[in-house]
Amino acid sequence: MFELIKTLTEMSGPIGQEHAVVDYVEKLWQDGGARTSRTKLNNLFGHVGGSGPKVLLVAHADELCYLVRAIDDNGFLWLANGQGWGRTTSFRDAFTIGQRVRIMSRTGEIPGVIATAAGHIASLALPNPSELSWNDFWVDTGLSKAELEERGVTPGTRIIWDATTERFGSNVVGKALDDRVLLAVLTELLGRVSSYNLQVDLTLGCSVQEEIGVIGAFAMSARREFDYAIALEIGLASDIPTVPNTAVSLQLGKGPALVHKDSMVHYDHRLTTHLEEVAKKADIPIQHAIFGSFGSDGSALMKADIPSAMLAFPARYTHTPFETANLGDIEALVDWLEAFVKTEIDD
């Protein structure tokens, strides 16, 4: 399963430009026997079949990105955040300085690095900053403004982190684990089920533009009716220095998580309870959590009157190019979903 996770997470698929990832996943699902279709926004459905309530399992294809907001006369790219963007950013986001990036130009990807005044010149010429603004760092590609424009770089061009996905012991580390790991989970699940052993009428979903306000999931719910849905997400682990476990109690290696609430919605209590019972009967260790400063496609589905739950794998360092998760937790999540779709839901 690691190889599929590595392939998916290393692909380029920023918010609003997820087509390469969706195309790849569609081929995987077609090869697995699912009947696929797309929405106008490029959401992907993979209908597996089965009998019983109509159930959607959904994960999102997009990854965090920056956008070019301006190109200065020397060819340096000034950035805007691909989510919310203000004048300043947090010092806790300073990890991004020094990261290699890919500029998604109209003629192909261009390598670059997020740079800032550093070392000798910084100590010689600049005071220590009291805040971190979007004017304190930029992207250096080594190309001139004319060369960048000739290759199709303009304001609005997306930029993503350039990071490989690797195994560190029993953990996997890389960019876009949020949410490509869950697309791998759905693909693995597809290989374990058929319409003959399902107790639900199962559809897999690959949504777009989750990171900018669950846009794709709203479009999904407008196109099809489902009786239940489960949003599959990256989770929040607090098992690192400086973070108390009273913030979030999840730990790597202790099993996948059943999320009861995030900052956007309380998840459906009946479905959540059913999922807990399924895990218990299948002898799958799970963890429980509520998340702050977090939302998922489940909120859009709940607003569309579809009872929804959220399952997640615990992860350290979310929204970074070094997101870290435990492979055992991810594999247990596949087991949990398999048990769920093979168990009758009492309406």
C-alpha positions, 0 to 999 in steps of 0.5 A: 500500500505504501507504493500507492500512497507514494505515487498519489502524494507525490503527484501535483494537484493543487486546489482547483487544478486537481485533474491529474490526480482525479484522472489517475484515481479514475483509472484505478477505480475503473480497473477495480470494477467501479463505474465512474462518472464526473461532475462539472467541477471534476468531482469523481464518483466510482459506483461499486454496487451492492444492495442496501442504503446508498452510501458515499465514502469520500476523500479529496484530491486537492492539496494546499498551494500558494498562488503567484500574486506578482512577479517583480522586475528581477523575476522573484515570485511574490506569494499569496496563500491558496486558502485565506490570505492576509497581510501577515502570516504566523511565525509557525508557518516559517517552516515553509521558508527554504522548501523546494517548490513546483511552479505550475506554469502553463507550459509545465512545472518549474522548480523553485525555492521559497527564499528569504534574506538569510545568513550574513546579509540578514544579520548585516542589513536587516533588523530581526522581524517582530512579525512574519508578512508575505513580503518577507519571503518569495520564490526564486526560480533562477529565471528572469521575469521575461523568461517566466512570462514566456513560460506562462507564469502569471498572477494566479499561477499555483505553486506547491511543495516539491517533496518526496514521500518516504518511510521512516520506520513504520511511519510515512512522511511527505506532502499531500497525505491530506488527503491522498492517503485516503484515496489510496485507502478507498482504492485498497477497499475497492480491491477487497469488495464486490457487489455480492458481499456488500450490505450497502449500495456503495459509491466511492467519491473523490472530491475537489477544492476541499481545502478552500471550503469543501466546494466539491462536496457541495457539488457532489451532494447536488448531483446525487442523493445518498442515505449516508456518507463518510468523509475520510480525512487526515487527523490531528495527533498531539504525540509530539513535544510541546503539545499537550494530549489535552488538546487532541488525544490521538497518537500514532500507532494506536489505530484510526480515529472516529471524529465526533465533531469538528469546527464545522459540524457535529457528525451524525450520532447514529452513524457514528455509533454504528461505526463504533459498534462495527469496529468493536465487533471486528476487533479493530482498535480505534481512537475517539476525537473532536477537532478544532480549527478543522473541517471536512467534506462531511459538513457539506454533506450534512448540510445537504441532509445526508447523515454523515460521519468522519473517520481519520488516520492520526497525523503529525505536522498537518498542512506541511510538506512533512506530514507524518502518519503510521502505516498500521493506522492507515491499514486498520482504517481499510479494515474498518471500512471493509467491515462497515460496508459488509455490515447491515445498517439498521434504518 
